[in-house]
């Protein structure tokens, strides 16, 4: 017997979006993105269930726990890595010079830091996703440039796509090289192409005589591009139309004739980022260097980015923790008006929020990482996007608040502080380096659109065919009956009160877990009402959809924070805080998060979106 109402799954017809009124360019972009989406599993994910008003608490409670063996392996590597960072790395000098010394890169290679997740049979350390995320947390405490180097290499560079999609021959050829320290990169962005891959101009032409492909085009902002020995390159098959482009992923050796680094890009922060403009002129790529298959490159890119997105918020956890330490120490020592500034309410509130959000950020990262380790086929799209969007935005807030608390000493460079005889705390460098995190690997705006698309997916599969004028009338009629049957059972339940707390959380959090369920139902009702009110035009209401997305992200943050706190207390790994202090911290986080959610719900119905859009439209005329 079914004990829950099933949400339409991947067996529902896929042609649910009416593209008949779109321009050829809009249709091409949408169809390409839809064809490359990864379908959810039969039950979906916790993130997706929040938008349907039926949060799958059993997927998150009890909080997944890292095995002792896996934790010990991670601890051993992290101890070696931290010692190396402390003794051999000068992050401020790297920032000043814009270069990572060869001895640092060689030292990291000797530690195995370029092959953390690469299996041992291919020369890597064979560590888990959780330990890889822990390494990113550690790196985030020290140096953004090293974090970017290692992340671009193995989160989105050659190792990750090959681990998921590579043939055995490709793995044997390239993974040992990557593990030994040969740097890799990922090339998707172009001058006219950001988050719209349908516009890719780099082309691949099959040479029928040799069987090789000829690449022609130029890629922008290829991180590690000036140092890479091999790159994953996304190109459009030349024989495909711009309306129906077929994107293919290629492994390209950078010493191949025709590969040229034309420019090294420089930025506000991450001044030692080896970021390049790379030009391809009749570059020959053998057919065995195609990853997954011709025309399936966007699936490679999107799947790789799902896992790769976890690394950025992981690094933000380390950065935020370090900034919290600096801010707390300074606020406790800096005396103004007869008391340490930490005792003044304005600063005390900042510190409390910083600590609570850092804890929730870590809970997010650990949960998604443990999901990957538990089941490599787990549907982590929404959870990874939540972590990336929420974690990088909160990370920026925290480093910004650290600068505010330290005042002029936060704005002053570490070198200048040292020259005056003060402790060289590099908050200024952290601020510059962290700004890119809300842009890397999908900007916050793109994350909101991605999450909104997934949140609407069950409704598109249920009700979309009814409105799709490109479908036969009989198919639309059947869809109408199916839709009426589903919504007739689903919608009334959303008005039922949430009477009980979840058994998997600590008793102290029962009330908060009950509120999560109630707010999830309110979120589902609000999203459904917005669909009825705006119809197909809802997709254009990006700010409105963004508010629904933010509510979902906040509910996810509340739940993982409660679950993680419970796991820490029950396992005795609570760190510096006592159980009572940890419960108080998470209860405080839930309270301020609910206040934010209440504001977002108010803004869904009462806002200035229409007026703002009208003003912006006139500005562009």
LOSERO-120977 format. One line per 2 residues: for each residue x, y, z of C-alpha. Coordinates in nm, 3 decimals. Layout:
N
X:Y:Z | ... .
end
This chain:
621
0.000:0.000:0.000 | 0.125:0.349:-0.084 .
0.177:0.565:0.223 | 0.254:0.885:0.033 .
0.133:1.064:-0.276 | 0.371:0.995:-0.562 .
0.516:1.289:-0.746 | 0.531:1.247:-1.124 .
0.866:1.095:-1.215 | 1.088:1.040:-1.518 .
0.843:0.805:-1.685 | 0.611:1.100:-1.752 .
0.627:1.232:-2.112 | 0.922:1.463:-2.163 .
0.769:1.700:-2.420 | 0.600:1.919:-2.163 .
0.715:2.269:-2.257 | 0.539:2.452:-2.538 .
0.810:2.598:-2.762 | 0.578:2.701:-3.045 .
0.583:3.069:-2.954 | 0.959:3.089:-2.896 .
1.219:3.232:-3.128 | 1.456:2.981:-3.292 .
1.734:3.094:-3.056 | 1.516:3.053:-2.744 .
1.392:2.715:-2.866 | 1.747:2.592:-2.936 .
1.872:2.696:-2.592 | 1.576:2.537:-2.414 .
1.577:2.212:-2.608 | 1.951:2.169:-2.562 .
1.927:2.230:-2.189 | 1.625:1.998:-2.153 .
1.790:1.717:-2.349 | 2.094:1.731:-2.120 .
1.909:1.738:-1.789 | 1.969:1.450:-1.552 .
1.641:1.302:-1.441 | 1.570:1.252:-1.074 .
1.552:0.907:-0.927 | 1.217:0.743:-0.857 .
1.184:0.923:-0.523 | 1.355:1.246:-0.617 .
1.560:1.432:-0.359 | 1.505:1.617:-0.033 .
1.556:1.950:-0.209 | 1.294:1.869:-0.470 .
1.046:1.740:-0.212 | 1.053:2.075:-0.029 .
0.892:2.245:-0.329 | 0.614:1.985:-0.341 .
0.522:2.029:0.025 | 0.623:1.675:0.118 .
0.978:1.693:0.254 | 1.149:1.353:0.245 .
1.299:1.378:0.593 | 1.407:1.014:0.584 .
1.665:1.104:0.315 | 1.838:1.342:0.555 .
1.755:1.199:0.899 | 1.954:1.060:1.057 .
2.238:1.263:0.915 | 2.476:1.045:0.709 .
2.792:0.964:0.902 | 3.143:0.928:0.767 .
3.290:0.589:0.849 | 3.578:0.578:1.096 .
3.807:0.420:0.836 | 3.727:0.688:0.580 .
3.768:0.963:0.839 | 4.105:0.824:0.949 .
4.228:0.820:0.588 | 4.117:1.180:0.548 .
4.274:1.286:0.877 | 4.612:1.147:0.773 .
4.612:1.334:0.443 | 4.478:1.657:0.595 .
4.749:1.652:0.861 | 5.019:1.631:0.591 .
4.848:1.898:0.382 | 4.811:2.140:0.674 .
5.175:2.097:0.771 | 5.277:2.172:0.413 .
5.055:2.481:0.397 | 5.191:2.611:0.727 .
5.558:2.552:0.647 | 5.592:2.588:0.270 .
5.321:2.828:0.150 | 5.314:3.207:0.177 .
4.965:3.304:0.050 | 5.036:3.678:0.073 .
5.349:3.644:-0.139 | 5.155:3.438:-0.392 .
4.897:3.717:-0.400 | 5.161:3.989:-0.442 .
5.363:3.811:-0.711 | 5.069:3.661:-0.898 .
5.257:3.330:-0.920 | 5.248:3.000:-0.736 .
5.610:2.886:-0.690 | 5.708:2.567:-0.872 .
5.821:2.415:-0.544 | 5.472:2.462:-0.401 .
5.310:2.293:-0.701 | 5.568:2.014:-0.687 .
5.513:1.975:-0.313 | 5.138:1.947:-0.357 .
5.191:1.688:-0.628 | 5.419:1.488:-0.397 .
5.145:1.492:-0.132 | 4.894:1.355:-0.383 .
4.683:1.673:-0.373 | 4.627:1.662:-0.750 .
4.469:1.317:-0.728 | 4.268:1.321:-0.408 .
3.966:1.136:-0.553 | 4.149:0.950:-0.829 .
4.142:0.576:-0.744 | 4.466:0.418:-0.630 .
4.482:0.190:-0.933 | 4.532:0.505:-1.140 .
4.792:0.655:-0.909 | 4.567:0.872:-0.692 .
4.491:0.875:-0.320 | 4.146:0.721:-0.370 .
3.985:0.936:-0.102 | 3.613:0.999:-0.073 .
3.413:1.305:-0.177 | 3.377:1.391:0.191 .
3.753:1.395:0.242 | 3.795:1.594:-0.077 .
3.549:1.851:0.060 | 3.737:1.854:0.390 .
4.056:1.928:0.196 | 3.878:2.218:0.022 .
3.772:2.350:0.364 | 4.132:2.339:0.479 .
4.261:2.509:0.164 | 3.993:2.777:0.200 .
4.145:2.877:0.534 | 4.480:2.950:0.374 .
4.491:3.042:0.009 | 4.224:3.102:-0.252 .
4.475:3.066:-0.535 | 4.573:2.713:-0.435 .
4.208:2.625:-0.380 | 4.125:2.739:-0.734 .
4.425:2.557:-0.883 | 4.337:2.222:-0.727 .
3.960:2.262:-0.765 | 3.968:2.355:-1.133 .
4.202:2.061:-1.191 | 3.999:1.785:-1.027 .
3.647:1.918:-0.967 | 3.574:2.022:-1.326 .
3.901:1.943:-1.506 | 3.990:1.608:-1.659 .
3.970:1.375:-1.353 | 3.602:1.422:-1.265 .
3.454:1.377:-1.617 | 3.671:1.071:-1.677 .
3.581:0.915:-1.343 | 3.213:0.939:-1.439 .
3.211:0.901:-1.817 | 3.559:0.800:-1.934 .
3.646:0.473:-2.102 | 3.897:0.243:-1.935 .
4.154:0.340:-2.197 | 4.102:0.711:-2.127 .
4.130:0.656:-1.753 | 4.454:0.456:-1.786 .
4.606:0.718:-2.014 | 4.513:1.040:-1.835 .
4.430:0.977:-1.470 | 4.785:0.873:-1.367 .
4.920:1.187:-1.532 | 4.667:1.403:-1.345 .
4.742:1.228:-1.016 | 5.116:1.293:-1.056 .
5.054:1.665:-1.090 | 5.001:1.730:-1.459 .
4.749:2.013:-1.441 | 4.417:1.992:-1.626 .
4.142:2.237:-1.714 | 3.787:2.273:-1.845 .
3.696:2.492:-2.145 | 3.332:2.586:-2.204 .
3.296:2.966:-2.183 | 3.346:3.183:-2.491 .
3.331:3.556:-2.556 | 2.966:3.528:-2.660 .
2.877:3.222:-2.453 | 2.830:3.212:-2.079 .
2.542:3.003:-1.946 | 2.381:2.952:-2.289 .
2.571:2.660:-2.449 | 2.343:2.658:-2.753 .
2.547:2.956:-2.876 | 2.883:2.776:-2.871 .
3.094:2.887:-3.167 | 3.391:2.652:-3.128 .
3.336:2.378:-3.385 | 3.448:2.019:-3.434 .
3.461:1.880:-3.787 | 3.510:1.510:-3.854 .
3.783:1.436:-4.108 | 3.649:1.123:-4.284 .
3.993:1.021:-4.412 | 4.181:1.015:-4.082 .
3.886:0.976:-3.846 | 4.019:1.272:-3.643 .
3.822:1.579:-3.545 | 3.940:1.931:-3.630 .
3.872:2.189:-3.359 | 3.844:2.558:-3.441 .
3.744:2.838:-3.205 | 3.841:3.026:-2.895 .
3.766:2.971:-2.528 | 3.757:3.241:-2.261 .
3.834:3.225:-1.888 | 3.980:2.875:-1.889 .
4.108:2.835:-1.533 | 4.447:2.657:-1.523 .
4.466:2.715:-1.899 | 4.817:2.860:-1.896 .
4.951:2.560:-1.702 | 4.736:2.273:-1.824 .
4.874:1.972:-2.007 | 4.530:1.844:-2.104 .
4.191:2.014:-2.128 | 3.828:1.908:-2.155 .
3.694:2.118:-2.444 | 3.328:2.161:-2.536 .
3.266:2.214:-2.909 | 2.967:2.218:-3.144 .
2.966:1.960:-3.421 | 3.012:2.161:-3.740 .
2.752:1.956:-3.926 | 2.482:2.046:-3.672 .
2.265:2.353:-3.708 | 2.271:2.648:-3.470 .
1.905:2.568:-3.393 | 1.986:2.209:-3.292 .
2.354:2.212:-3.197 | 2.522:1.889:-3.093 .
2.785:1.958:-2.827 | 3.072:1.714:-2.781 .
3.337:1.690:-2.508 | 3.696:1.635:-2.623 .
4.019:1.557:-2.440 | 4.274:1.795:-2.591 .
4.648:1.782:-2.527 | 4.778:2.138:-2.505 .
5.101:2.054:-2.690 | 4.897:1.961:-2.998 .
4.974:2.187:-3.297 | 4.715:2.463:-3.324 .
4.653:2.505:-2.949 | 4.757:2.855:-2.848 .
4.726:3.049:-2.522 | 4.668:3.401:-2.648 .
4.621:3.581:-2.318 | 4.647:3.528:-1.943 .
4.352:3.697:-1.772 | 4.402:3.895:-1.449 .
4.137:3.969:-1.190 | 4.050:4.171:-0.879 .
4.126:3.871:-0.660 | 4.291:3.532:-0.709 .
4.586:3.713:-0.859 | 4.778:3.390:-0.915 .
4.491:3.232:-1.108 | 4.630:3.072:-1.424 .
4.332:3.173:-1.632 | 4.363:3.185:-2.009 .
4.211:3.266:-2.343 | 4.288:2.962:-2.560 .
4.260:2.951:-2.938 | 4.216:2.629:-3.139 .
4.318:2.638:-3.504 | 4.266:2.314:-3.696 .
4.359:2.116:-3.385 | 4.352:1.742:-3.458 .
4.184:1.534:-3.189 | 4.167:1.154:-3.229 .
3.824:0.996:-3.203 | 3.930:0.802:-2.894 .
3.949:1.138:-2.713 | 3.574:1.193:-2.732 .
3.420:1.169:-2.383 | 3.090:0.978:-2.351 .
3.002:1.013:-2.719 | 2.946:1.256:-3.001 .
2.674:1.508:-2.922 | 2.667:1.426:-2.550 .
2.912:1.686:-2.428 | 2.663:1.904:-2.245 .
2.560:1.606:-2.032 | 2.928:1.564:-1.944 .
2.954:1.932:-1.852 | 2.634:1.953:-1.646 .
2.696:1.628:-1.458 | 3.054:1.729:-1.383 .
2.940:2.068:-1.254 | 2.688:1.907:-1.018 .
2.968:1.748:-0.816 | 3.215:2.027:-0.883 .
2.981:2.282:-0.731 | 3.030:2.129:-0.386 .
3.393:2.243:-0.379 | 3.317:2.615:-0.376 .
3.097:2.620:-0.064 | 3.344:2.379:0.099 .
3.622:2.633:0.047 | 3.384:2.901:0.177 .
3.342:2.702:0.499 | 3.716:2.721:0.560 .
3.732:3.088:0.465 | 3.432:3.174:0.684 .
3.573:2.980:0.980 | 3.903:3.167:0.954 .
3.730:3.505:0.925 | 3.511:3.419:1.225 .
3.823:3.343:1.430 | 3.985:3.673:1.331 .
3.669:3.873:1.396 | 3.600:3.705:1.731 .
3.957:3.754:1.851 | 3.965:4.120:1.748 .
3.621:4.196:1.892 | 3.727:4.046:2.223 .
4.047:4.255:2.241 | 3.935:4.584:2.089 .
3.802:4.807:2.366 | 3.576:5.103:2.283 .
3.360:5.306:2.523 | 3.487:5.106:2.819 .
3.409:4.754:2.691 | 3.531:4.509:2.427 .
3.339:4.570:2.105 | 3.216:4.209:2.121 .
2.996:4.322:2.412 | 2.828:4.589:2.204 .
2.504:4.459:2.054 | 2.576:4.565:1.695 .
2.895:4.356:1.685 | 2.763:4.071:1.900 .
2.477:4.013:1.656 | 2.719:3.999:1.363 .
2.938:3.743:1.537 | 2.642:3.522:1.631 .
2.506:3.524:1.276 | 2.851:3.451:1.131 .
2.895:3.149:1.356 | 2.546:3.012:1.290 .
2.573:3.050:0.913 | 2.920:2.895:0.906 .
2.783:2.590:1.088 | 2.489:2.558:0.848 .
2.721:2.598:0.550 | 2.939:2.312:0.675 .
2.631:2.097:0.734 | 2.523:2.152:0.374 .
2.863:2.060:0.232 | 2.903:1.751:0.448 .
2.553:1.627:0.368 | 2.590:1.657:-0.010 .
2.941:1.507:0.003 | 2.821:1.212:0.211 .
2.533:1.161:-0.034 | 2.785:1.122:-0.315 .
2.990:0.876:-0.110 | 2.686:0.673:-0.009 .
2.554:0.635:-0.363 | 2.742:0.760:-0.668 .
2.411:0.776:-0.857 | 2.243:0.996:-0.594 .
2.041:1.284:-0.735 | 2.233:1.578:-0.587 .
2.147:1.846:-0.843 | 1.929:2.056:-0.616 .
2.128:2.000:-0.299 | 2.456:2.086:-0.475 .
2.297:2.397:-0.629 | 2.156:2.499:-0.289 .
2.497:2.457:-0.129 | 2.671:2.650:-0.406 .
2.422:2.939:-0.411 | 2.359:2.969:-0.038 .
2.713:2.885:0.072 | 2.895:3.127:-0.156 .
2.654:3.411:-0.078 | 2.680:3.356:0.295 .
3.056:3.315:0.260 | 3.077:3.659:0.098 .
2.858:3.805:0.375 | 3.082:3.658:0.645 .
3.412:3.784:0.505 | 3.248:4.122:0.446 .
3.132:4.134:0.809 | 3.480:4.035:0.925 .
3.616:4.339:0.744 | 3.347:4.558:0.901 .
3.432:4.434:1.249 | 3.806:4.489:1.203 .
3.741:4.827:1.044 | 4.047:4.995:0.895 .
4.260:4.697:0.991 | 4.038:4.479:0.777 .
4.076:4.710:0.477 | 4.453:4.744:0.520 .
4.672:4.486:0.348 | 4.860:4.226:0.549 .
5.193:4.365:0.424 | 5.106:4.715:0.542 .
4.992:4.585:0.882 | 5.319:4.394:0.921 .
5.523:4.699:0.826 | 5.354:4.891:1.110 .
5.428:4.613:1.356 | 5.074:4.472:1.372 .
4.959:4.117:1.310 | 4.925:4.067:0.933 .
4.565:3.945:0.917 | 4.475:3.923:0.544 .
4.102:4.000:0.555 | 4.149:4.232:0.256 .
4.293:3.946:0.050 | 4.016:3.710:0.158 .
3.754:3.965:0.052 | 3.905:4.006:-0.295 .
3.952:3.633:-0.342 | 3.602:3.540:-0.225 .
3.410:3.772:-0.456 | 3.442:3.533:-0.751 .
3.268:3.249:-0.566 | 2.919:3.375:-0.647 .
3.019:3.375:-1.016 | 3.235:3.062:-1.057 .
3.067:2.747:-1.195 | 2.728:2.912:-1.241 .
2.645:3.254:-1.100 | 2.392:3.291:-0.818 .
2.135:3.407:-1.072 | 2.191:3.097:-1.286 .
2.167:2.877:-0.975 | 1.827:3.029:-0.897 .
1.705:2.959:-1.251 | 1.842:2.603:-1.241 .
1.674:2.532:-0.908 | 1.349:2.695:-1.021 .
1.343:2.470:-1.329 | 1.380:2.162:-1.111 .
1.121:2.291:-0.863 | 0.868:2.331:-1.144 .
0.953:1.997:-1.305 | 0.677:1.786:-1.141 .
0.419:2.047:-1.241 | 0.553:2.068:-1.597 .
0.528:1.692:-1.628 | 0.177:1.686:-1.485 .
0.013:1.999:-1.620 | 0.251:2.109:-1.894 .
0.116:1.879:-2.167 | -0.233:2.023:-2.112 .
-0.114:2.365:-2.231 | 0.136:2.243:-2.490 .
-0.022:2.332:-2.826 | 0.237:2.126:-3.013 .
0.089:1.801:-2.875 | -0.209:1.611:-3.025 .
-0.544:1.693:-2.866 | -0.591:1.335:-2.747 .
-0.261:1.344:-2.561 | -0.355:1.677:-2.403 .
-0.692:1.537:-2.294 | -0.528:1.238:-2.126 .
-0.285:1.476:-1.957 | -0.578:1.685:-1.833 .
-0.734:1.382:-1.666 | -0.402:1.280:-1.513 .
-0.348:1.635:-1.391 | -0.693:1.658:-1.232 .
-0.641:1.325:-1.055 | -0.302:1.430:-0.918 .
-0.390:1.781:-0.805 | -0.722:1.670:-0.658 .
-0.532:1.454:-0.411 | -0.217:1.665:-0.371 .
-0.348:2.017:-0.317 | -0.586:1.962:-0.019 .
-0.307:1.800:0.182 | -0.105:2.122:0.160 .
-0.359:2.291:0.388 | -0.330:2.032:0.662 .
-0.140:2.144:0.973 | 0.189:1.978:1.062 .
0.114:1.819:1.397 | 0.433:1.635:1.481 .
0.807:1.681:1.481 | 1.037:1.442:1.299 .
1.160:1.147:1.501 | 1.510:1.164:1.356 .
1.601:1.500:1.512 | 1.685:1.583:1.870 .
1.379:1.646:2.089 | 1.491:2.007:2.119 .
1.435:2.047:1.743 | 1.095:1.878:1.712 .
0.914:2.212:1.694 | 1.153:2.343:1.430 .
1.119:2.030:1.215 | 0.741:2.068:1.237 .
0.781:2.425:1.115 | 0.993:2.306:0.822 .
0.710:2.077:0.714 | 0.451:2.354:0.752 .
0.665:2.605:0.563 | 0.731:2.348:0.290 .
0.355:2.311:0.241 | 0.319:2.688:0.229 .
0.601:2.703:-0.026 | 0.430:2.442:-0.245 .
0.098:2.629:-0.226 | 0.264:2.957:-0.313 .
0.447:2.813:-0.611 | 0.128:2.646:-0.737 .
-0.070:2.969:-0.697 | 0.200:3.158:-0.889 .
0.170:2.908:-1.173 | -0.207:2.958:-1.186 .
-0.172:3.337:-1.166 | 0.102:3.382:-1.426 .
0.072:3.070:-1.643 | 0.350:3.025:-1.901 .
0.472:3.379:-1.825 | 0.599:3.258:-1.487 .
0.931:3.157:-1.645 | 0.991:3.527:-1.719 .
0.933:3.622:-1.354 | 1.288:3.539:-1.254 .
1.295:3.750:-0.937 | 0.966:3.603:-0.820 .
1.091:3.250:-0.886 | 1.411:3.344:-0.708 .
1.216:3.412:-0.388 | 1.064:3.064:-0.397 .
1.412:2.922:-0.455 | 1.555:3.115:-0.162 .
1.281:2.985:0.067 | 1.366:2.631:-0.040 .
1.735:2.694:0.024 | 1.663:2.832:0.371 .
1.447:2.531:0.459 | 1.724:2.303:0.339 .
1.976:2.493:0.552 | 1.754:2.466:0.860 .
1.706:2.092:0.817 | 2.068:1.999:0.756 .
2.178:2.219:1.047 | 1.940:2.037:1.284 .
2.039:1.697:1.149 | 2.413:1.767:1.160 .
2.395:1.905:1.514 | 2.213:1.591:1.625 .
2.475:1.368:1.465 | 2.761:1.561:1.627 .
2.605:1.546:1.972 | 2.515:1.178:1.952 .
2.860:1.083:1.822 | 3.043:1.300:2.075 .
3.219:1.501:1.797 | 3.071:1.835:1.895 .
3.401:2.026:1.886 | 3.450:2.325:2.116 .
3.079:2.371:2.191 | 2.890:2.181:2.458 .
2.570:2.004:2.350 | 2.363:2.283:2.505 .
2.565:2.546:2.319 | 2.526:2.361:1.991 .
2.149:2.328:2.040 | 2.131:2.700:2.123 .
2.332:2.789:1.811 | 2.110:2.587:1.577 .
1.791:2.708:1.746 | 1.911:3.065:1.692 .
1.991:2.987:1.329 | 1.644:2.844:1.275 .
1.483:3.151:1.431 | 1.667:3.405:1.214 .
1.610:3.184:0.910 | 1.236:3.173:0.973 .
1.236:3.552:0.994 | 1.404:3.564:0.653 .
1.150:3.316:0.512 | 0.861:3.526:0.645 .
1.001:3.830:0.465 | 1.038:3.635:0.140 .
0.677:3.514:0.159 | 0.557:3.873:0.208 .
0.760:3.987:-0.093 | 0.605:3.720:-0.314 .
0.269:3.902:-0.299 | 0.382:4.259:-0.226 .
0.684:4.382:-0.417 | 0.807:4.644:-0.661 .
0.909:4.403:-0.938 | 0.683:4.548:-1.207 .
0.790:4.904:-1.138 | 1.156:4.806:-1.130 .
1.132:4.623:-1.461 | 0.957:4.921:-1.622 .
1.229:5.158:-1.505 | 1.505:4.928:-1.633 .
1.326:4.893:-1.966 | 1.311:5.270:-2.008 .
1.681:5.294:-1.917 | 1.764:5.067:-2.211 .
1.561:5.263:-2.466 .
end
